């Protein structure tokens, strides 16, 4: 999927010098029968009402007045015709540049009924292979990639923490389509089969294509927003694409050959634009087909060697985190001292995906850097009540006794939902005593939980999961609560404890699930954790 449509359209989009079809030809979508038909062969098809709805909207047709042929395959031409019509890609601004079908798609005839659909789809940024055969069957993975790209082009995607389901047959997926399939799963546009497989290489049938289309259109309708937004990879971290521009969408992990800078790194680069020689001390997270690689793996070691050979100042570094009952343990990661130019023009290997962020210790403090390199350290606390400036989301700074720190993600969510007086925020509460964290299951923490309950706060023990050791998932406990903005801003502290309040996250950055539509992350009001 093209994750930076605006940046690529100038180079990629060309006006097609094709024939203008008659209205009767343009009415073709998946078949050629009349609309609002009663299809007898849909009665046993799951979600058949969605297919009927698209038919009544004149987006799809049947193969006859009484038949839809749900199990039949879909051709490339039929798929693109439906996508262009459903997302109204023909209404998008067109380039004045001329390029013939012979140059773009040699097998697409300019006088064919489907030719303009190929032209509009190409202009919109859909990644259509030059060798495409309009009459060839379209696979599930390619169809979903087309749909998700069209969604991105016409709709403003609301920001959310995205971590897709485990796809059992992910190794069969084309790496170029992985991001689109992951996002489609997250947005519930598609689903896996009973065995957890997507079956990417199978031809998509007409029913699945129509239902997926309906779900995509319905998602856009229900999630209208304005302004530039992103799909967050990490809580509070807005990534950039591999050309250094803000991404209009991104996913759980960068695809092979791609990389992104998290918001913390991007902001630092922007703040130090005038300092051309500035060095940024960053952590380098490696992925292979969406799966994180261990820093001590043979692959990571080989990639470190390659980067050194290219002249990058990279090596292993050590930071510390909490484990078990808040014991401090060291962990090793790939790190580098890179300039802004090196970050923006990073020489990615096609075998790996890369994310760059500032490394933190378990208490949220930045890892020390040498020679004045920029390491992302911030000082967001006023030391007197609630912070007046944000601390980077995901850091757990200790609060002084009797004080409350609202983390940056909470502050931004409250601002975003200021007009919603009854909005509830599902948050994690970190307890500190004289700067030291208190174990959630401790007697002190449980006693404080009871005190908060007696004050009328809706608080309880909760669980999320994180990675430990060699990326094993383990549960961890924390104190949680449902609060209004007023309750958060006037939180009734005990003089014995400090309180750090933030959105809870799992080890992959996904938000902890919340009930009754409570807000559980900045720019994610759905209450759903993926």
C-alpha positions in Angstrom: 0.0 0.0 0.0 1.2 3.5 -0.8 1.7 5.1 2.6 2.5 8.5 1.3 0.0 9.2 -1.5 0.4 12.9 -1.7 4.2 12.6 -2.0 4.1 10.0 -4.7 1.2 11.2 -6.8 3.3 13.9 -8.6 5.7 11.2 -9.9 3.3 8.5 -10.3 0.0 9.9 -11.5 -0.5 10.6 -15.2 -3.6 11.6 -17.2 -4.7 8.7 -19.3 -5.2 9.4 -23.0 -8.1 7.0 -23.3 -11.5 7.0 -24.9 -14.5 8.5 -23.0 -17.0 5.8 -22.6 -20.7 6.0 -22.9 -23.0 6.1 -19.8 -24.2 2.6 -20.5 -20.6 1.3 -20.5 -19.7 3.2 -17.3 -22.6 1.6 -15.5 -20.8 -1.7 -15.6 -19.4 -2.8 -12.2 -19.5 -6.5 -11.3 -21.8 -7.7 -14.0 -24.4 -6.0 -16.0 -27.9 -6.5 -14.5 -30.3 -3.9 -13.1 -29.9 -2.5 -9.6 -31.9 -3.4 -6.4 -32.3 -6.9 -7.6 -33.3 -9.8 -5.3 -30.5 -12.3 -5.5 -31.8 -15.8 -4.7 -28.3 -17.2 -4.4 -27.3 -14.9 -1.5 -29.6 -16.3 1.2 -26.8 -18.5 2.6 -24.1 -16.0 2.1 -22.7 -14.3 5.3 -23.4 -10.6 5.4 -25.6 -10.8 2.3 -27.5 -7.7 3.5 -24.2 -5.7 2.9 -24.1 -6.9 -0.7 -27.8 -6.0 -1.2 -27.0 -2.5 0.2 -24.2 -1.9 -2.3 -26.5 -3.1 -5.0 -29.2 -0.6 -4.0 -26.5 2.2 -4.0 -25.6 1.3 -7.7 -22.1 0.3 -6.7 -22.3 -3.4 -7.7 -24.6 -5.5 -9.9 -25.5 -9.2 -10.1 -24.8 -11.5 -13.1 -28.6 -11.7 -13.7 -31.8 -10.4 -12.3 -31.9 -13.1 -9.7 -28.2 -14.2 -9.3 -25.2 -12.6 -7.8 -22.8 -15.6 -8.1 -21.1 -15.0 -4.7 -18.5 -17.7 -5.1 -17.3 -16.6 -8.6 -13.9 -15.0 -8.9 -13.4 -11.3 -9.7 -11.2 -10.0 -12.5 -8.7 -7.1 -12.3 -11.0 -5.0 -14.5 -14.1 -5.8 -12.4 -12.3 -5.1 -9.2 -10.9 -1.7 -10.3 -14.3 -0.7 -11.8 -16.0 -1.3 -8.5 -13.3 0.5 -6.5 -13.3 3.5 -8.7 -17.1 3.7 -8.5 -17.3 3.0 -4.7 -14.7 5.6 -3.7 -15.5 8.0 -6.6 -11.9 8.1 -7.7 -13.1 9.6 -11.0 -13.9 12.8 -9.1 -10.4 13.4 -7.8 -8.2 16.1 -9.3 -6.5 14.8 -12.5 -3.0 15.5 -13.8 -2.6 17.3 -17.1 0.3 15.0 -18.1 -0.5 12.6 -20.8 0.6 9.0 -20.9 -0.8 6.3 -23.1 -2.2 2.9 -21.9 0.5 1.3 -24.1 3.1 2.8 -21.9 1.4 2.2 -18.6 -0.5 -1.0 -19.0 0.3 -2.7 -22.4 -2.5 -5.3 -22.0 -5.2 -2.7 -21.3 -7.0 -1.7 -24.5 -7.9 2.0 -24.7 -11.3 1.3 -26.1 -12.3 -1.4 -23.6 -15.2 -0.8 -21.1 -12.8 -0.9 -18.2 -10.0 1.4 -19.5 -11.0 4.6 -17.7 -11.2 2.7 -14.4 -7.5 1.7 -14.8 -6.7 5.4 -15.6 -8.6 6.8 -12.5 -7.1 4.1 -10.2 -3.6 4.8 -11.5 -4.0 8.5 -10.9 -5.3 7.9 -7.4 -2.1 6.0 -6.5 -3.2 2.4 -6.6 -0.2 0.2 -7.2 -1.3 -1.6 -10.4 1.5 -3.7 -12.0 2.5 -2.7 -15.5 2.0 -6.3 -16.6 -1.6 -6.4 -15.3 -4.0 -8.5 -17.4 -7.5 -7.0 -17.1 -9.1 -10.4 -17.5 -6.9 -12.1 -15.0 -8.3 -13.1 -11.6 -7.4 -10.8 -8.7 -6.0 -12.3 -5.5 -7.3 -11.5 -2.0 -4.1 -9.7 -1.0 -4.0 -7.5 -4.1 -7.7 -6.6 -3.9 -7.3 -5.5 -0.3 -4.3 -3.5 -1.1 -6.3 -1.6 -3.8 -9.2 -1.0 -1.3 -7.0 0.2 1.5 -5.1 2.5 -0.8 -8.3 4.0 -2.1 -9.5 4.4 1.5 -6.4 6.4 2.3 -6.8 8.6 -0.7 -10.4 9.6 -0.2 -10.7 9.4 3.6 -9.0 11.0 6.6 -7.9 8.0 8.7 -8.5 8.5 12.4 -5.4 7.9 14.6 -5.2 4.8 16.6 -2.6 2.4 18.0 -2.4 -0.3 15.5 -1.2 -3.8 16.1 -2.8 -6.4 13.8 -3.9 -9.9 14.6 -1.5 -12.8 14.2 -1.9 -14.0 10.6 -1.0 -17.7 10.6 0.0 -17.7 6.9 1.7 -14.3 6.9 4.8 -15.9 5.3 2.7 -16.4 2.2 1.8 -12.7 2.0 3.6 -10.4 -0.5 5.6 -8.0 1.7 4.2 -5.1 -0.4 0.7 -6.0 0.7 1.4 -6.8 4.3 0.7 -3.3 5.7 -2.7 -3.1 3.8 -3.8 -6.5 5.1 -2.8 -5.7 8.6 -4.7 -2.4 8.6 -7.8 -4.0 7.0 -7.8 -6.6 9.9 -7.5 -3.9 12.5 -10.4 -1.8 11.0 -12.4 -5.0 10.7 -12.8 -4.6 7.0 -11.7 -8.2 6.6 -11.4 -11.2 8.9 -9.3 -14.3 9.0 -10.7 -17.8 8.5 -11.4 -20.2 11.3 -7.7 -21.3 11.3 -6.4 -17.8 11.5 -5.3 -17.7 7.8 -5.9 -14.9 5.3 -5.2 -17.1 2.2 -3.5 -14.2 0.4 -2.9 -16.0 -2.9 -6.4 -17.3 -3.4 -8.6 -15.5 -5.9 -11.1 -13.2 -4.1 -14.7 -14.2 -4.7 -17.4 -11.7 -5.5 -19.1 -12.0 -2.1 -15.9 -11.4 -0.1 -15.0 -8.5 -2.4 -18.4 -6.8 -2.0 -18.5 -7.3 1.8 -15.0 -5.9 2.2 -16.0 -2.9 0.1 -19.1 -2.3 2.2 -17.0 -2.5 5.4 -14.5 -0.1 4.0 -17.1 2.5 3.0 -18.9 2.0 6.3 -15.7 2.6 8.3 -15.1 5.8 6.5 -18.7 6.9 7.1 -18.5 6.2 10.8 -15.0 7.7 11.3 -15.1 11.0 9.5 -12.5 13.4 10.7 -10.7 16.5 9.5 -7.1 17.6 9.3 -4.0 15.5 8.9 -4.0 12.4 11.1 -1.9 9.3 11.5 -2.2 5.7 12.4 0.2 5.5 15.4 2.7 2.7 15.7 3.6 3.5 19.3 1.4 5.4 21.9 1.8 9.1 21.2 4.5 8.5 18.5 3.5 9.8 15.1 5.8 8.2 12.5 7.2 9.5 9.3 7.6 7.6 6.0 10.9 6.8 4.4 11.1 10.1 2.6 11.0 12.1 5.7 7.4 13.5 5.3 4.6 13.0 7.7 2.8 9.8 6.9 -0.9 9.8 6.3 -1.0 6.3 7.5 1.4 3.7 8.9 1.1 0.3 10.5 2.1 -2.0 13.3 5.6 -2.4 11.9 7.5 -1.0 8.9 7.5 -3.2 5.8 10.8 -4.5 4.5 12.8 -1.8 2.8 10.9 0.9 4.7 11.6 3.0 7.8 10.0 5.7 9.9 11.0 8.2 12.5 8.8 8.4 15.6 7.4 11.8 16.5 10.0 12.4 19.2 12.8 12.0 16.7 11.0 14.0 14.0 10.3 16.9 16.5 13.9 17.0 17.5 15.1 17.2 13.9 12.7 20.0 13.3 13.8 21.9 16.4 17.5 21.6 15.5 17.1 22.4 11.8 19.6 25.2 12.0 22.3 22.9 13.4 23.3 20.9 10.3 26.0 19.0 12.3 23.7 17.9 15.1 23.9 14.2 16.0 20.9 12.3 17.2 21.4 9.3 19.5 18.7 6.9 18.5 17.5 3.3 19.0 17.2 1.3 15.8 14.4 -1.3 15.9 14.6 -4.0 13.3 11.7 -5.9 11.7 11.4 -8.6 9.2 8.1 -8.9 7.4 6.4 -7.1 10.3 8.0 -9.2 13.0 10.5 -7.6 15.5 14.0 -9.0 15.4 16.0 -9.7 18.6 18.9 -7.4 18.9 21.3 -10.3 19.5 20.0 -12.4 16.6 22.3 -13.3 13.7 20.2 -11.1 11.4 20.6 -8.1 13.6 24.3 -8.6 14.0 24.7 -9.0 10.2 22.7 -5.8 9.6 24.8 -3.9 12.2 27.9 -4.9 10.3 26.4 -3.8 7.0 25.4 -0.4 8.5 28.9 0.1 9.8 30.4 -0.7 6.4 28.2 2.1 5.0 29.8 4.5 7.4 27.0 4.8 9.9 28.1 5.3 13.6 26.1 2.4 15.0 26.7 -0.2 17.7 25.1 -2.0 20.6 24.1 0.0 23.6 22.6 -0.8 27.0 19.7 0.7 28.9 17.6 -0.5 31.9 14.0 -1.4 32.5 11.8 -2.8 35.2 11.1 -6.5 35.4 9.1 -8.7 37.8 8.6 -6.9 41.1 10.2 -3.7 39.7 13.7 -5.0 39.7 16.0 -3.1 37.4 17.4 -5.2 34.6 19.6 -4.1 31.7 18.7 -4.7 28.1 20.7 -4.4 24.9 19.6 -2.7 21.7 20.9 -1.4 18.4 21.8 2.3 18.6 23.4 4.9 16.4 24.6 8.5 16.3 23.1 9.9 13.1 22.6 13.3 11.5 19.3 14.6 10.3 20.4 13.9 6.7 21.3 10.3 7.5 18.0 9.7 9.2 16.0 11.1 6.4 18.0 9.4 3.7 18.6 6.1 5.6 19.9 3.3 3.4 17.5 0.6 4.2 18.0 -3.0 3.3 15.1 -4.7 1.5 15.2 -7.5 4.0 14.3 -5.4 7.0 12.0 -2.6 8.2 13.4 0.0 10.6 11.9 2.4 13.2 14.0 5.1 14.9 13.2 6.4 18.3 14.8 7.8 21.4 15.7 5.0 23.9 14.4 5.3 27.4 15.1 3.6 30.7 12.4 2.0 32.8 11.6 5.3 34.6 11.2 7.2 31.3 14.6 8.9 31.6 16.5 9.3 28.3 19.6 7.1 27.8 22.8 9.1 28.2 24.5 10.2 24.9 28.0 11.3 24.4 29.5 14.5 23.0 26.2 16.5 23.4 24.2 14.3 21.0 20.5 14.9 21.1 18.9 12.0 23.0 15.2 13.1 23.4 15.5 14.1 27.0 12.6 16.3 28.2 11.5 18.0 31.3 7.7 18.1 31.2 6.9 18.4 34.9 6.4 21.6 36.7 6.9 19.9 40.1 3.7 21.6 41.3 0.5 19.7 40.6 -0.4 18.8 37.1 2.1 19.3 34.4 1.8 22.4 32.3 3.9 21.0 29.5 3.7 17.4 28.3 6.1 14.6 29.0 6.7 12.2 26.1 3.9 9.6 25.9 5.0 6.3 27.3 7.5 7.7 29.8 6.6 7.1 33.5 8.2 10.0 35.3 8.0 9.9 39.1 5.7 12.4 40.8 6.5 14.1 44.1 4.4 13.1 47.1 1.1 14.8 47.1 1.4 15.7 43.4 -0.2 14.4 40.2 1.4 14.3 36.7 -0.9 13.9 33.8 1.2 12.5 30.9 1.2 14.1 27.5 -1.2 11.6 25.9 -3.8 12.3 28.6 -3.5 16.1 28.3 -3.9 15.9 24.5 -6.9 13.6 24.8 -8.6 16.0 27.2 -8.0 18.9 24.8 -9.3 16.9 21.9 -12.5 16.0 23.8 -13.0 19.3 25.6 -16.5 19.6 24.2 -17.5 16.2 25.6 -18.4 17.0 29.2 -19.3 13.5 30.1 -16.3 11.8 28.4 -14.6 9.1 30.5 -10.9 8.4 30.2 -9.6 4.9 31.0 -6.2 5.4 32.5 -3.3 3.7 34.4 -2.3 5.1 37.7 1.4 4.8 38.7 2.1 5.2 42.4 5.3 6.7 43.8 6.6 7.3 47.2 9.5 9.7 47.6 10.3 9.2 43.9 10.3 5.4 44.1 7.6 3.3 42.3 5.2 1.2 44.3 4.4 -2.3 43.1 0.6 -2.3 42.2 0.0 -5.5 44.1 1.7 -4.3 47.3 -0.3 -3.6 50.5 0.4 0.1 50.1 -1.0 0.2 46.6 -4.1 -1.8 47.5 -4.8 0.4 50.5 -4.5 3.5 48.4 -6.9 1.9 45.8 -9.5 1.5 48.6 -9.0 5.1 49.6 -9.7 6.2 46.1 -12.8 4.1 45.9 -14.1 5.6 49.1 -13.7 9.0 47.5 -16.1 7.9 44.7 -13.5 7.2 42.0 -14.2 4.3 39.7 -10.8 2.5 40.1 -9.7 -1.1 40.1 -6.9 -3.5 39.5 -6.2 -4.2 35.8 -3.9 -6.3 33.6 -2.1 -5.7 30.4 0.8 -7.6 28.7 4.4 -6.7 27.8 7.4 -8.4 26.3 10.0 -10.0 28.6 13.2 -11.8 27.9 13.3 -13.1 24.3 10.1 -11.3 23.4 7.8 -13.6 25.5 4.5 -12.1 26.3 3.8 -11.8 30.1 1.0 -10.1 32.0 1.6 -7.2 34.3 -0.8 -5.7 36.9 -1.5 -2.0 37.3 -4.0 0.3 39.0 -6.6 1.7 36.6 -9.6 4.0 36.6 -12.4 5.6 34.6 -12.2 9.4 35.2 -13.8 12.5 33.7 -11.5 15.4 32.8 -12.6 17.3 35.9 -11.7 14.4 38.1 -8.3 14.1 36.5 -7.6 17.8 36.8 -8.7 17.9 40.4 -7.4 14.5 41.5 -7.5 14.1 45.3 -4.0 13.0 46.2 -2.7 11.6 49.4 0.3 13.4 50.8 2.0 10.0 51.1 2.2 9.3 47.4 2.9 10.8 44.0 0.7 9.9 41.0 1.6 9.5 37.3 -1.5 9.1 35.2 -1.3 7.9 31.6 -3.0 5.6 29.1 -2.1 1.9 29.6 -0.5 0.1 26.8 0.5 -3.5 26.0 4.1 -4.4 25.0 3.4 -3.7 21.3 1.9 -0.3 21.9 -1.7 -1.2 21.6 -4.1 0.4 24.0 -5.6 -1.5 26.9 -9.3 -2.3 26.2 -11.8 0.0 27.8 -15.5 -0.4 28.4 -18.5 1.6 27.3 -16.6 3.7 24.7 -14.2 5.2 27.2 -11.2 7.0 25.7 -8.2 4.7 26.1 -5.6 6.5 24.0 -4.9 9.9 22.4 -7.0 10.1 19.2 -8.6 6.7 19.7 -12.1 7.0 21.1 -13.3 3.6 20.1 -12.3 1.8 23.3 -11.0 -1.1 21.2 -7.5 -2.4 21.6 -6.0 -4.2 18.6 
